[in-house]
Amino acid sequence: MSAVYVLIILDGNVPPAQRELALYGLQNARCTADWKLIVTGAPNAQIPLPLAGRASLLPALADALAAARADEKAAAVCLLGGDVLVFDDWLDTLLAAGAGAAAPVFNRAPTVQQVPCDLFLRTNRFSARKAAAFAARRRAWFGAQPPVPVGAASPACLLVRREYLDALPDGLLEEEAIASADLGRRLAAANPVCVRGCYLHRWPPQPGFVPLDEQQFRLHRARRAFAARYGPWQPRAGEALRSLAMDMQWMENTPDARWDELCQNALAAAADTADRLSAAAVRADWEREDGIYPEVPARLLVSQLGKKVRRSLAGRPPLRQILFRRRLRRPPGYEQLLADIARRRAAGQRVVAILAPLFSDPTFSQEDGYIRRVKAVDEDVLGDCYKVYLYEPLVHLPEVLRILQADDKRAYVQYDPAVPEQRQQVIALAAACGLTYTHSILRLMPHCWRTMPDAWPNLFAAPGAVHILDLHGAVPEEFALAGQQEEAAYARMLEEKCAAAADVIVAVNHATIDHLRSRYPHLKAQLVCMPIFNEDVSASAPAAEKPLEQGRPVVLYAGGVQPWQKVDRMQELMAARPEDAVYKMFLPDPDAFVALWGERPLPTSLVLDCKAPAELPAEYRTAHYGFVLRDDITVNRVACPTKLVEYLQYGILPILHTPHIGDFAARGMRYITDEDYLAGDLPEEPVRAQMARENQRVLAALLEDHRSGRRQLAALVQQLSGR
């Protein structure tokens, strides 16, 4: 079987944290192609165990290339920088291009491979998952775009077929832009292409990691090597603009093909200007020993580009405005969707408008509790309905109503409530469906609420429609807890309107129902209790025996460091009992936990790590106690924390600051208090295990509440949709 040699280059320019994440990405990314990893340039690099069987270490790129050339089964070689994070199907997508050489796009590249990425990411695994979601979103947008020729291919990731391996150099030039130009010349016969639907993420260079004088020396040396082979190197500062022009025709919701052409011409002209100015900034004397070259001031470059764009678009705004207004009134697919809804209802199918993001939206994590709730309601309660999802995106607000999906089961519509036409179109869709389901009053709170308080999508104005409101939690109190008093007042106003107009209100526990009845004594809506549970939650298996570690119990925490998690109190307990337990803290950002610790002495045994949700069950099975420290306030009284459910499922005895969290204590949940832990008053292990088994019965009762609420809500949907 033929294989692909992946040569990951861990040179001295890449910080250790970025190297670790590069290997983490290779370890976890889905890939069907057979491949072999060779780590070069880092004899002491640590390779994760799952990769050890297919990985080897070679001191130099030349040795790695020689090994690939000598293997008759090597179908291709893929150069990969040590600062590059790969995602699912990355290698399969590059191979599918069928070119002699293929490269992906990045957030950072000196070639047309650079594309904009509007994420703020830190160098940790949590940010790596956010980058993976961005890669999936870009693949959905640009996956149909055919590969485009690339004259200079970045060595950060470059796939080269076997027949062109001899063209690869045994060593790369040190400056990436120059190395890209060198590879482009060497691989000209392979006709390199850029696969614009394949996105890989590159971590930013760490300031000061390589001294400035060393960078200048390397740049000068690379220029000398390039000039000796091809003549003076010419920088091309306009490549990023050319990349944007390539994406223009594949972007949705632009008013007209003519407008796309105008923008592409303007970007192309601006790119030429950038190339000319950057080339003029480099002196012809390539032999200067200091390697420092004067640059055109950035503000002059920006000014020149701005003037070029304005000249290119002079006199065009009236055409754009006419086209835009036309699309605003009749967005693509809107009338067809209305007709489809009417046809389905006439045929007897129930149709519901859901105010929420579609659960398969790649911009959201499938492990998020809110998204899990949306998916559960979709599949378990509204299974035979046709669902029209209506969502105000957090970024990239549409200029006109955006219909991303419309298939046999669901439609996905995104809108901007600040645009009156879009607001009215959303209400018209809700009226056409006849039944609405709103997931949290947050979905009614527009981004422009401060300046346009009346811009919220008032689905209750839809004539003839009936409405279901799923509260998810106490949103006004959550804002107040975060110190956002203005947001809390606005959310309270929305909650009052919803409580008065909704036909059914869904709560996550009985405590929420009691809270609603006390706040709104004249409430007319039918109330349904349906707790939040993941589909894999089970109370059938008793808690397994859990041996002590180092003669001590394991105390675990899995969550964030938000103030309401009372991390300060948690750390106080750990510092007071440093030798009583093995502490395991799993957080999205462990550095934030360390920053809060201060000068207190560390526990004898402490594990700090960032783990994916799928990795946590293995840790839960060994833990004896788990921190769930909350204050006795409304937000926590009406909560149904997933973490607490998981603790009960895996036989972990909770450590609580207050027992008033949802319905757990009312159902008889066993626990110890933080004061008990501070005093060292812990039950013997057999007693603790028995308490954990009793909690399994509590979990079973809560699961029955969930099933009963699901049946009740499904019956109400059937009844209301028949009005």
N, C-alpha and C positions, 0 to 999 in steps of 0.2 A: 504494500500500500504506500502511495506517495505521501510525503509529509512536508510541512512548512517549517523551516527553521526560523524561530523568532529570536533575534539577537538583541537582547536588551542591554543598552549601553549605560552602565552606572559610572559616569566619570566624576571627577572631583568638583564639577560645577553644580552638582545636584545635592541638596541637603539630605541628611539621612531620613528625615520624616517623609520626604517626597519619594525616596527610593522604596521605603516600606509600603507606601500606598500604591506605588506602581506594581509591586509584586502582589499586593492584596487584590488589585483589580484583575490581574492575570489569573489569580487563584479562583475568583468568584464569577468572572464573566462567562456566559454561556457560549459555547463554540462547538460546532459539529465537525469542523475540519481537524484532521490529525496534525498535531504540531509538536515540536520539540523546542524547549527553551534553553538558550545558552546565555549566561550572564557574563559580560565581558567588562574588563577594566576595574573590577572590584573584588580582589581575591578574598577579602574578609566578609563579603556580603552574606547576610542571613537569608536563606530561602525557606519559605513556608513549607511545612511537611507535605501537604498535598501536591506540591510541585516538585518535591525532591526526586521522585522517580523519573521525571521527564526533563530535569534540569541538570546542567553541568556548568562548571566554571572554567573560563579560559582567560588568560591575562590580557589578551589584546584582540582587537577586531580582526586583524589579519589571520590569527589562528582560528577564530570562529568561522570566517569565510572559507578558509581552507578546509575545515571539517565539513562544511555544507557542500562545497564543490566536490569533495571526495566521495560523498554519499550519493549513490546512483538513485536512491529513492527520494532525494530532496527535490520537491517540485518547485519550490520557491524559497526565497529568503525575505524576511521582514525585519528591517532595521526599526528599532523602537527605543526612544529616549527614556532615560530613567526618571524623567519628570512627567511622563504621560500616563494618564489613567484610561484604561480601556473598558468597554461596556459590552453588553450582550451582542453576539453575532457580529462583532467588529471584523474578525478575520474572514468570516464567511462572506460578508458584504464586499470586502476588497477583492476576494477571489472571484466573486460573481461578476465583477466588472469585465473580466476576460482580457484585460490589457497586459502588455508586456511589463508595465510598471504602474502601480496604482497607489494613491495616497488619500487619506481622509481630510476632513476640515478640522480646524482647531479654533480655540478662543485666542490663541497667540501664535502667530507665524509670520515670517517676513515675505510670504508669497500670497497668491490668490487663495490659498487654503485658509486664510483667516476669516472668521465670521464673528459677528457680535454675540456676546453672551452677557446677559444682564443680571447675573447672579453674583452675590457677595459670598465667597467661600473661604473657609479656613482649611488648613491642612490637617483634616481629620476624616474619619470614616463617615461621620454624619454628613459632612459636606460632600463626600464622595457619592453618597446616595442621592443628594440633590442634583449633582452633576449628571448622574445616570438618568434622572427624570428629564432633565433638559435634553439629553441626547435622544431619548425616546420621543420627545416632543418634536425635535428637529427632524428626526427620521419620518415622523408622520406628516410633516409639512413638505419636506423636500425629497422624500424617498423616491418619488417618480422622476425627479430631475436626472437626465442622462449624464454620465461622466463627461467632464470637459477637459480639453488638453491643458496641461500645466507645464510651462517651460522651465520652471525652477521648482524642484520638489524638495520639501523640507525633510531632512533626515530624522526628524522627530518620529515619523512613522512612514515607512516606504516599503511597499511590497514589490519585489522584483522576481520575475519568472526565471526558471533555471537557464534558459537559453541566453539570458542577458547578464548572468552572474559575473562573467569575466570583466564586464564594464565597471563593476563596483570597485572603488579604490580600497586598498588595504588600511587606509586611515582617513578619517574625515578632517576637513579643514575646520579650524577652531571656531570661527565666527559663523553663526547659523545661516545668515543671509548669503554669505560667500560660499559656504558649503552647499547650500541649495542650488546656487547658480552652477557650481562645479558638477553636482550630480545631474542637473538638467542637461549640461553639455555631454557628459559621459553616456547618459541613457537616451540620447536623442533617437537612436534607432528603435528603442522600445516604445516610443510615443507615449510617455507618461500621462496619466489622466488623474483628475481629482474627482473622487466619489463624494458628491456634495450631500448625500443623505447619510453619510457615515461620520459622526462627530466623536472625536476623542478630546479629553480635557487635559490641558497642560497647566501645571501649577506655576504661579508667577515666580520670577527669580527672587531669591532672598537677598535683600539689600545688605551689602557688606560681606556676603559670603565669600566672594572672590574680590580681593583688593582692586581698586581702580587702576593702579599702575599695571597690575598683572593683566587686567582686561585690555588695556591699551596695547600692551606688548603682544598679546595673543591676536588682537585685531590686525595689528601691523604685520605680524608674521603671516597671517592668513591672506592678507592682501598681496603680499610679496609672492606667495606660492601661486595664487590665482593668476597674477599678472605674468609670471614666468611661463605659464601654460597657454593663456588665452589673450593676454593683453589687459589693460587696466579694467578693474571691476567698476561697474556703474550701478549705484544704488537705485532701487525702484520703490519710492515711497508711496506710489499710488496703487499698490497691489490690493490693499484692503478695500479701496473704493471700487476696483474692478470686481472684487468678490461680491460686493453689494449689488452691483449691476447684474451679475449673473443670477442672483436670487430674485431680482425684481419681478420677472415674468412668472415666477412660481409663487409669489405672495398673493394671498387671498384678499378680497375686498378693496382692491384698487379700482377707481371709478371706471377706467376705460383702457383699452389696449393702447390708444394714442397717448394717454397719460403715462403708461408704463414706458413707452418709447421715449417720451420726453425726459423722464427721470433717468433712464439708462444712458441717453446721450449726455445728459448733464454730468452724471457720475464718470462716464468715460473721459469727458473733457477735463473734469477736475483731476482725474487720475493722471492724465498726461501732464497737466500743470505741476502736480506734485512730483512726478518723475523728473521733470526738467529742473525744478528748483532744487531738489535733493542732489541731482547730478552736479549742478553748478556749485553746490556747497562743498564739494570735495575737490581739492586742488589736484592738478595734473601731476604734481611732483610726488610720485608714489614712493620715492626713496627717502623721504624724511625719516630720520632715525627715531624721533620721539613718537611717531605714530598718531599725533593729535591733529585733527583737521577741523577747520572752522565750519560751523553749521549756520544755515539761515535761521534767524530768530523765529520761534514757533508762531508768534503773533503775526509776522509777515506772511508766513505760509498760509495760515488760516484766513487772513484777509484776502489773499490772492484767490484762494479756492472759493470763498464766499462771493467775490465779484464775478468769478467765472460762472458759478451756478445761477446767479441773478441774471446775468446776460443771456444765459441759455434759456431761461424760463420767462424772459420779458414778454409781456402781452398775453401770457397763457392763463393766468388765474380765472378770467371769465369763463373759458371753456371748461376748466376743472370744476368751477362752481356749478355750472349748468349740469354737468354729468353727475356730480355728487348729489345734488338735490333730487335728481331723477332716481338715483339708486337709494337715497334715503327714504323716498316714498314707496318704492317697490324693490326692496332688497331681494337679491337672487334666492330663489327657492321658497320665499315666504308664502306667496299665493298658492303654490303647489302644496305646501304643508297644510295650509288651511283647508284646501280641497280634500286632502288625504284624511284629515281629521273628520271632516263632515261625512266622507264616504264610509269610514270605519264605524262611526256612530249610527249611520243609517243602516248598516249591516248588523247592528246589535252588539258590536264590540265596545267595551268600556274603555274610555280614554281619560287619562289623568295628567294634569300639568303639575310638574314637580319643581319647586323652587329650590334647587340645589345643583352642585356640579355633578356631572355624570361620574359614577364611581370608577369607571375605567379611564378617566382623564389622566394622562401620564404626568401631569404637573402635580398630582397628589400621590402621597404614599398610600399603598393599599393596606398598610398596617395602622393608619390613623383611625382612631375610634369613631370620629365623625363619618368618615368614608365607609367604614364597616357598617355603621347604622344605615346609611343611605342604601348600601348594597343589600342588606338584610331586608329592608322594607320593600325594595324593588322585587326581590326574588320570592320572599315568603308571604308578603301581603298583597302586592300588586302584580303577581305573577302573570295572570292572563289579561292584564290591561295593556293598552298601548300607552307608553310613557313619553311625555314631551318634557325634557329637562330644560329649565330656564335658569341661566346663571350669569351673574355679573363677575367677570374675571378680575383677579387682583391686579394683573398687568396686561398690557396689550389690549386696552379697551377698544372695541370695534367702532369704527366711524358709522357703519350701518349694521343693522341686525345681521349677525353671523350665524349661519346654520352649518355646523360642523359635521353633523351626521343625521341621516334620515333613512332608516332601514325598516325591516319588517316588524321590529320590536320597539325601537326607541328612536326619538329625535333629540338632538342636542343643540340648543340655541343659546348663544351668548349675546349679551346686550349691555349697553351703557345707559343707566337710568338718568344721566344728566341730559340726554337727548330726548326731548318730548316725543318725537315721532317713534323712537324705539320703545319708550314707556307704553305708549298707546298700543303698539303692536304686541307687546307682551300681554297686556290686559286682554286684547282681542284673542290671542291664542288661548288664554285661560278661559275666556267665555266660550270659545269654540269647544274646548274639552269638557266643560260642564262640571268638573271636579278638580280641586287643587289640593296639593299636599306640600306644605312649607316646612322644610327642615331647619328649625331655629329662626327666631326673629332676626338673627344676624343677616339672613338672606334678604330681609326687607330694608336693611340699613345701607343706603347708598354711599358710595365713596365721597359724594359731594354734599353730605348732609349738613355740613357747617354753613355753606353758602346757599344751598338749595334744599331747605328742610322739607319741602313738599315734593321732592323728587323721588320719594320711595315708591316702588312698584305696588300700587294699591290693588291687589288682586280682588279685594272685596268689592271693588267697583264693577267687576265683571258681571254683567246682567245674567241672572239665572244660574250662576255657579254656586256650588256648595264647597265648604272649605274645611280642611283638616290641618291643624297646627301641631307639629312635633316640637316640643319645647327644647329637648336635649339638656337643658340646665337653666339656671337663673342668670340670664345674660345681664340684666341691669346691675345685679349685685356683683357679678364678676368684674364689670367695668369699675364699679365703686371700689372694690378691693384693690384694683390696680391703680387707684388714684385718679382715674379718668372720670371726673364728676360730670362733665358736659356730655360725654358719651353715655354715661349711666342715665342721665335725665332723658336723653333722646330715646334710648332703648326702652325706658319705662313707658314713655308715651306710646311707642309702637306696641308694647306688650298689652297696654290697656285697650288699644284699638282692636288688637287681635282677639283678646279675651272676650270683647263685646260682640265681635262679628263671626268668630269661628263656630262651626257646627260641631266639631269634635276636637278635643285637645288631648294629645298623647303625652304622657309623663313617663319618666324612667323609673319611678318608684312611687310608693304610697305617700312618702314624705312630701314629694312635690305636689301631689294632689291636695294634701292637707294645707300646704303653703298657699296654693291657689284659692282654695275655699276661704281661707282666712283673709286673704288680700282682696278677693272679689266675691263678696258674699252673695251677690245676685247673679252669679255665673249661670248661664243657660246651656252652655255647651256640654255634650256628653264627654265624660272623662274616662280615659283608658290608661291603665298602668301596663307598660311593656318595657321591662328592664333591658339594658344594653348587654348583649352577650355575643362573643365571637362564636362562629359556627363550630369550633373545635372544643368548646367548653363541655366538660362532662363531670358528673358527680358520682359515677357508677363505681369507680375504682377507689378502694380505701388508701389512705396515706401509706406509702411504703416505709419500711424501716430505714432510718437515716443514721449511719454511724457518725460519731464525732470526728472532727479533724484536729489532729494534734491534741486530742483530749478535750477539745472545746467545741461548743456549738457554732454553726455558721449563721451569721446575721447578715441579711442581704438587703440591698436597696436597688431598685431599677426604676429610674425616672430622671427628671430634670432637676435644675437648681433654682426654679422660680421661688419667689418669697413665700408663696402659699404652701410650698412643700416643706417648710420649716427645716431647711437644711442646717441652719444655725443650731437648732435644738438637737438635731441628729448628731452633729459633730460634737456637741457638748456631751451627749451620752457616750459617744465613742471615746472621747478623751478621758472621761471619768472612769470608764471601765476598759482600759487599754489591753488588758490581758485576759478578759473573760470570754472572748469570742474571736473567731476568724471572721473579719469583716470583708464583705465583697460588695463593692459599689460599681454599678454599671450605669454610665451616664452618656448622653450625647456629646458632652464636652467635659472630659475629666479635668482639664486645666482650670475650668471655672470652679470646680469643687476644691481643687488645691488652693486657688487664690482666696477662697473664703475661710480656709483652715487657720491661717494666721500663725502665731508662734506656739500654739499648743503642742504638747508632745504627741507623736504619732502612735497609733496602736502597734502592738507587737507584730500582728499579722494583718496586713491590709492589701487588698487587691483593688486597683482602679483600672477600669477598662471601658471601652465603647463597643457594644455588641449589637448586632442586628436582632430584631425581634425573634427571628427563627432560631437564634442561638441561645436565647434565654431559658427555654424549658430544661435544657441540660443542667443549667445552674440551679433552677428552681428545685430539681429533684434531690439536690444535696443540701438545701438550706433548711434550717430549723425555725428561724424567726425572720420577719421582714418588717422594715419600718414603713408605717403609713401615718405620718404625723400631720394632723390637720387641726385647725382651730374650730371651736364650736360656733360656727356662723352659718347663715342661710346657704351660702354657696356649697358648703360641705354637707349640710343636712339634706339637700336635694340632689346630691351627687351619686353616681354609681361608678366608682373608679374601677377601670379595667384591671389595675394593679392588684386591688384587693380581691377581685374575683379570681385572678390567677394564683394569688397566695392560697386561697381556700382550696382551689383545685389541686394544687401540688403539695398540700399538707404543710404549709408554712403558717406558723402561728403569728398573727399580726401583733406588732407593738404600736399602740395607739396613744395619741395625746387626748383625744376625745372619742367616745364610742358613737357619737351622734353623726354618723356618716350613712346617708341613705337609709335603707331598711335592714341593714345587716344586724345591728344590735337588737332591733325589734324582733327579728327572727331567731334570736338566741345565740348569736355568734360568740365564741370563746376567744379571749385575747388577754394580753397583759398590757398594763399602762406604762408610759415612759417613766413614771415615778417608780413603779416596780422594778424596771430595768436599772434605773439609777441606783436603787438600793441593793441591787444584786439579788433581788427576790425572784428567782426563776424556778419554774417547776422542774422536778426530776424528769428525765427523758421519757420514761413510760407514761407519766402524767401528761406531758406535753403532746406525745403522740396520740393519747386518747382525746385530748382537747381538739387536736387537728381532725380526728375522725368525726367528732361531733360537728365540726364545721362543714364536713361533707354533706351532712343532712341539711344544714342551713343553705348550702349552695343548691341542693336538690329542690328546696322549697322556692328559692329565687328563680330557678330554671322553670319550675311549673308556673310561676307568675308570668314569665316571659312567654311560654307557650299559650297560656290562657289569654293573655293580652293580644297575642298575634291572631288567635282565632276570633276574638271579639272585634279587632280592628278590621280583619278581612271581611267579616259579616257586615260591618258598618259601611265599608267601601261598596260592597255589592248593593246594599240597601240605598245608599245615598246616590250612587250613580244611576239608579233607576228612577229617580225623581223626574 
